[in-house]
């Protein structure tokens, strides 16, 4: 398992009964987590001193309940600044577990010794984009949500990367890749964090189990001959690391050589000393 254990301003304090207690800077949030199927005593005082609690509805979705929580606040990671705000589907605008991947590919970019062009698909609020830019890469950031791209731009400015070589694009990721193939454009690295389910701008249905392998095949066509890494993340419970690894070996390793690995990513839990699983990643590098 790859563990994001270098945070200073974020931590999972405790987990129990389908929820996790987290510290986001100066504020405590309680959010549901489907992996937390155990029911242990909630001894941490933070459970009673929370600033925000997302209550999941049995009918689907849910709603926030706030206790002296600002509308927005910031946390930092290795020189990067992220604006946080609770919004729909329990999210805050950041997936802290991804920091373990940021550290991995930042090292590869810095050690490349040459300019590196990175494509970040389904790029959300820009955590991976900013980590790449901080390491010295040129980044193309693509997300279908205009609001998410605007949020990512704000994070870039706050991180001192407002003038970094980042292209910000609001676009359908699959259609963008298809156009890049036609244009003959290539990238030295590709990152993607596709959703489990979604709809395109014209109502097209995206189901990760059906769409992910064709997308990996598409993106392989725009990897440069001198590509240095490829990263795909999944939060879909049924998509095991071994499945991601198999696809990366089948498409990327067979074409470009190098090595691939896959595993769960996780966050340390302060009170128990154990690791909370938070999804899966597959990595390829030369």
Secondary structure, DSSP 4 states (H G I P E B T S, - for coil): -EE----SSEEEEEEETTEEEEEETTEEEEEE-TT--------SGGGGS-SEEEEEPTTS-EEEEESS--S-EEEEETTEEEEE---STT--S--GGGHHHHHHHHHHHHHT-S--EEEEES-TTSHHHHHHHHHT-EEEEEES-HHHHHHHHHHHHHTT-TTSSEEEEES-HHHHHHHHHHHT--BSEEEE---SEEE-TTS-EEEHHHHHHHHHHHHHTTB-TT--EEEEEE--TTS-HHHHHHHHIIIIIHHH-SEEEEEEEEEEBTTT--EEEEEEEEEEE-
